Amino acid sequence: MPSATLPPARQRRALRGGALAASALALTGLLLPTASAAPRTGQRLDWRLCSSVAEDWPVPGDRRTECAELTVPLDYAKPRGRTITVAVSRIRATGPHPEEPLVFGAGGPGTANAATLPGLLGSGLGTLNTEHDLIGMDERGTGYSQKISCDFRGGAEPPVTAGQKERAEAAFDDQAEFNRRCTAIDPEFVRGLTPENIARDIDSLRDALGAEKIDFFGESFDTATGLAYRSLFDDRVKRMWLDSSMPPVFDHSAMDGTIEALAEHNFADFTHWLAEHDYDYHLGTGKAAVAARLTALRAELDREPRIAGGLRLDGEWAAGLLGSTPDAWVRAANDLVTVIDGGIPGSARSASETVRRRYGLGDPLDGLNALQYNAMLCNTDSSPKDFPRLWSAAQARRAAFPAVGGTYISPWCADWPTHTPPTAVVRGRSPLQISGHLSEGDTPYAWAQAAHNAAGGTLLTVVDGVHASLKNLPCGAHVVDFFRTGRTTGGTCPGLK
């Protein structure tokens, strides 16, 4: 997953599945501690070239990244109890006087991040390696760190003629079965998969590195890790920058609503554009008339989905196009007009692809660990996790957002069996910079605003819709300047077109 982002909205509706990698570490020649081993304090890390010790290291020709294993408590409330190992990585600073280590949280959840450091070198932030050791981590439950192997099975596909509720409930039931069965393998381990515990693991790493403070640059889901770290260990943060931020509180019903509100805003812009291009699409010259015609199409496809050649064109399919961003307007308009005229658009997906996407998770580096993904999103979420209330909330959003509402139902927490109270995000004193991307749909700009309101700091608005793009933009120079001088940047910044 490039830059380890949260999956886009249409991908997140698909269920995570596939074979998970084995739970043992793949670092050759290094031993796991026993479950009863006492945690070490001030432990020394045995750094060796990742390309030499990490099986299937995915960076060809890499002669700089070093890997080691960090032993941490499974439960930090029981420091002398069960321990686990976490794989960490490092690229040493090239300058003579290294400053605080710069920890890179590349996102996720469910993804392996230790191998992302060479990619950071190739970005606009690579110059920071002159004065900083760059530090990465495969978070507990992912990659070369200890994790649980559990396959997604899934039930029979609903009939191609099934309605939206029947299809949504079948997806929910499949995910609930996965959640119950896989959590039962090791409930204590799964319960410990939270942003707060990842933050505590990072602080254990800070201690092992012998650093009094760290710098932290986090993207996407690892902004949640950063917010947790600063809330728990504010005095150990020198500087922190969070790009494409998660919200300070996980509530999937509210998060789904934020995503659909953004899509409804996109729909308003889309209808204005269509009215201006009536000579191409013939949907009307007034914005209101175009909106009425397209919402009527969605309602019609809800009542009577069209099935042809194995393709299912339903209201959910239509809503996905109605909330398109400007870069997709031409394609969306062509598809919608084709369906209005009774045809089958070339970009329509099959029914099975619309409902479920199978992920190839056999590779611990390139795959997504579905159990860790779900646990990180669900353990600290107190919102309802049963299907009747999820469906009811979706129908309320359908009424609020006629064009796109009610289609975005996150099933990852279906009947989730554990709960860990979250650590409240609080305002700290350490320098904090947050950047949000104005029109992106993966982590909406409203989440960056909420994080800024909860944690303080300075908010920079990136005028694009590209998730976690800051490090590759010209204004990524602000990030370099921030970590060198502490200067924060408000206002706006041009993004990718």
N, C-alpha and C positions, 0 to 999 in steps of 0.2 A: 504494500500500500504506500504510494509515494508520500513522503514526509509523514507516514503513519497517521493519516487523518482518520477522523470519524468517517464511516461510509456515507456517501450522499444520501439524500432523503429517499430516493427511489430504491437504492440498494439496501438501506436500513429496513425497509418493509420486508425484504427477503429474510428467511430464517438462516442463521448460521448453522452449518452442518459439516459433514465430512470427517475424515479420520484425523484425530489429534496425534501429535507426536508423543513418543514415549516419555514418561515422566522423569527418567534419570537424566542427569547432566550429560551433555555430549562433549564436554571438554576432556580430551584424552589425557590420561595420566594423572588426573586430579580426582581425589576421593571425596565422596559425600560424607558428611558427619552422620553419626547415628542419631536417631530421633531423640535420644535422651541426653545427647551431649550438652554440656553446659555452655552457654554463650560466652564468647571471648570479648574482652574489653581491650581497646588499644591494639587490636590484632594487626599483624603485618600481612600485607598482600603480596602474593608471589606472582609478580607480573612477568608474563612471557608473551612472545609474539602470537597474536591470535591465529595467524595463518599456520603456525606450527602446532598449536595445542587445541584449537577449536575445530572439531570435525565439521567438514563442509562449510568452512568460513566463506561467506559469499562475496568477498571483495578480491578479485583476481589481482595478483601482484602487490598486495598490501604488505609493506615492510615497516609500517610505522605503528599501527594499532596494536596495543598490548591488552591482554585479557588476564583476569584473575577471578577468584571466587571469594565472596564475602559471606561469612556466617552470621546470621541474624536470628533473633528469637521469632518463632512463629507468632507468639502472642507477647507483645511488649509489656503487658501487665504481669507476665510470668517470665521474667528475664532469665531464670535458671531452669526453665522448662524446655520443651521441645524446640529444636533449632532447625533451620532450613538454610540452603545456600542460594545465593544470588550471583549471577554472572555480571561482571562489570568490565568496562573497557576504558582505555586511556590513550590519548595521543599527546606526547610530551610537548611542552612549549619549546619553541625554537630559540627564544631569546635567553640571555644570560641570567635574568632576574625574574623568575616566574612570580606572578601574583596569585591571588586566590584561584583555586580550580574553578572552571566554568562547567557546570553540569548542564547537559543538553537533554531535555525531555522531549523526545521526538513525537510523542502522541500515542495513539492507540484508541481504546484499550485492546488487549489481546495480542498485540504485536511485539516482536522482538526488536529492541532498539540498540543493543550494544554495537551492532554493525553499521549504525547510521553516521558515526563520526567522520569517516572519510568523505561522505557526501556533504557534511557541514563545511569541511575544508574547501570544497569546490563552490560554495555559496559566497555571497557578499560578506559573510561573517568570518570567513576563513582567516582573515588577517588577525583576528583575535588570538590565534594560536601562537603568535609571536610572544605574548606575555602571559598566556593562560594555558595550563594543561586542560585539554578538553576531555570531559568525563561522560561516559554513557553507561546505561544499565539495561539489562533484560529484567524487567520487573517480575517480582515473584509471580509464578503462574504462566510465564511465557519463555520462549526461546531456549537459551542454555540454562536458565534458572529452573529450580524445581517446579513441577507442574503436574497436572492430572491429565491422563489420557482417557478420553471418553468420546465415543462415536455418536453422532447424531443419526437417528434411525428414520424418524418420520413415518407417518401413516399413509394410507392410500390417498391419492389425489381426489379432491372433490370432483364431481361430474363437471364437465366443461360448461354445463348450463346452470350450475349452482349460483345462487345469489351472493351478494357481497357479504352478508352476515354469515352465511354458511361457510364461505371460504375463509373469512376472518377467524371464525371459531375453530375451524380445522387447523389453521396455522397456529392459533393459540394453544390448542390441545397438544400438537406436536412439540411445541417449545416447552410446555409445562412438563411433559414426559421427560424430555431431555434434562430439564432443570432438576427435577426430583431424583432421577436415577443417577445423574452424574455428581450431584452434591452429596449423595449418600456414600460415595466412595470414600470421602474424607471430609466430613462436615466442618471439622475444626480448621482445616486448611482453607476451605472455600470461604468460611466466615472471615478469615483474615485478609481477604483480597479487597482492600479498600484504598482510596487515595491517601488516607491518613497513614496507613501502614507502609505504603510506598514512600511517603515522606519520611517516616521513621527509618526505613531502610537507607534512604539517602543520607540521613544524619549519622547512621552507623558508618556509612562510607566516608563521610566527612571526617569522622573520628579516626578511621583507619588510614586516611590520607594524611593525618596530622595537621589538618587545617582548622583554624579557629572559625573561619567563615567561608561561605561559598558564594559564587555568582551562579545565577540560574537563568537559562533561557528555555522557556517551555512553549510548545505549540499544541493546539488542538486539545485532546483529552489531558495531556500532561500539564495544561494550565490548572486543572483541578488539583494535581499533585503539588504544583507551585503554591496555589492558594492555601492548601493544607500545611505545607512546610512553613510558610511565612506565619500562619496562625499559630503553629506549635513552637516554632524556633525563630522568632523574629530577630533575636539578637545574634543569630548565626548566619544571617543573610547580609551580604555586602550590597549586592544589587540584583534585582530580579526584573525580567521582561517576559510578558505573557502575550502571545500572538494567537488570534482566533480563539477567544476564551470560552470555556464552559461557564455555566451559571454557578453562583455560589451555593445553590441548593438543588439537589436532584429531585425533581418531581416530574415524572414522565408525562403525565396528563398536561401539565403546564408547558413543558418543553415541546410537546407535540403541537400545542396551541400556538406557541411562538412561531414554529416553522410554518404552520398553515396561515397564520396572519401575514407573514412575509410573502407567501405564495399568492394570497389574495391581493396584496399590494401590487405584486408583479402582474396579476391579471388585469388590474385597472390600467396599468401602463400598456399592456398588450392590446387591450380593446381600443385604447386611444390610437395606437399605431395601426391597427387593422382598419379603423375608420379612415385614417389618412391614406390608406392604401386600398381603398375600396375598388379602385380600377383594376387591381390584381386579384382580389379575393371575393368581392361582391357580397360582403356580409353586412353592408350598411355604411352610411356616411356619418352616422351619429354614434358616439361611444355607448350610450344607453341601449340603442337598438342592437349593436353588436354584442354587448354583454348579455342581453336577454336571449338572443339567439343561441349563444354558446352555452349558457346555463340550462337552456331548454334541451340542448343536445345531451348534456350530461344527464339530466333527469330521464330523458328518453332511453339512453343506454343503460341507466340503472334499472328501468322497468323491463326493457327488452334488449339484453346484450345480443350483439351480432356475432354469430359463430360461422366462420367460413374457412375451410382449409386448415382447421386446427387452431385458428386465431380467435381470440376473444377480445372484442371491443366493447368494454363496459364503461360505467361511469367513472370508475377509478382510473382507467386508461385516459379518459377525456380530461379528468381533473389534473393528471400529471402534465398534460400539455398546456392546460389553461394557466397554470402557475409558472410557465417557462420564463427564464431570464432572457434578456434581449439577444444574446448570442444564439438562441435557439428559436427565435420567433418565426423565421422564414420556414424552417422545417415543420414547426408546430402548426403554422397556418396552413401549409400544404396538406398535412395529414388530416386536419380537422375538416377542411373543405372537401377532401376526397371522401371522407366518411359521410358528410352531409349529402354529398351527391350519390351515395350508395356504394362507393368503392371500398377497396381494402388498401390502406396505406402501406407502403413498403417498409416503414420503420416499426410497424406493429409487432409486438412480441407474442410468442405463443402463450397459451394459458398456463402451462407448467412453469415457464420462465417468469411470468408475472407473479405467481404465488410463492415460488420457492427457488432460491439459488443455492446450489451445492458448492461448497468451498473445498478446494483441494488443500487439506491441512496436514498432509503427510510430512512435509518439510517443516522442521521447527523454526526455521528462519523466515521463510517466505510466506508461511501460512498464518492463519488467524486462530488463536486458541479460543474457541467459542465459549468455553466455561469461564475463563478468566474475563473475557469480554462481558459476559452477562453479570458475573459477580461484581465487577467494578462499577457497573451501572446500577445494580439492583440492591446490593447489601445495605447501602445507606439511604435508599429511597423509601420514604414512608407513604407514598401514594398508593391507591388501590391496585391490587395485582390479580383480581379475578375478572373473568371475561364480562359478566353482566355490567359491571361498573365501567370497564374500559369502553365497552360498546355504547353505553349511555353517554359517556363523555364525548365520544366521537360524534354521536348524533347531535349533541348540543353544539359542537363546532360546525357541524353541517348547516345548522340553522344560522349560525353567526357568520359563516363564510360560504355563501351559496355556490361559488365557483369551485372551490378546492376543499372545503372543510369536510372532515369526517373520513378522509381516505388514509390519513397518516396515523396508524395505530401501531405503537411500539410493543411487540409481543415478548421482548427479551426477558421481562420480569414475570412472565406467566407463572402464577402460583409459586413464586420464589420462596423457598422454605426458610431462609435465614434473614436476620436483620442485625445490623451493627449501628448503633447510634452514631451519627456523624459528628465531627468536630466543627463547631460553628466558625465560619470565616469572619475574622475580626480585622479591624484597622491596626496596622502596625506602624513602626517608625522607620523601618528600613526603606531605601529608595525602591519604588515600584512603578513600572511603566506597563500599561496594558494597551494593546492595539486590536481594534476590531475592524472587520471588513464590511463595508456598508451594505452590500446586497448579497452576501454569500448565504447559502442555505444550509450548510453543514453545521456551523456554529453561528447562529444568527447574531447580528450586531447587537441586538437587545440583550444578549447574554453578556457581551463585553461591558455594556452599560451597567448591568446588574452587578457584575464582578467589581467594577470600579466603585459603585455606590457602597458595596459591602466592605471592600478592602482598602479603598482610598487610592492614592497614587495619582498618576496622570494618564488620561485616555487620549490616544492618537487614533483618528479615523482614517482608514485606508479606503480610498474611493475606488473599490473594485468588488467583484463577487468571487474572488479566487481564494480558497481556503489556505491559510498559513503561507501566504505568498511573500511576506515581508522580507525574509532573508534574501530573496532573489530580486528585489526591487532596488532602484536607485536610492530610495529613501531608507533602505536598510542601513545606510550610513549612519542614521540616527541611532541604531542599535549599537554599532561599534562605538560611537561617541559616548553613548550612555555608559557602556561598561568601562570606558576609559576615563570618563570625567564625572559621571553621575548626573549629567544634564538630562532632564526629561524634555519631552516634546509633546505639546498639545496640538490642537487644530487638525488639519487634514493633510493627507499625503496622496499623490497620484499613484494609482495601482496599475495592474495589468488590464489591458483592454479586452 
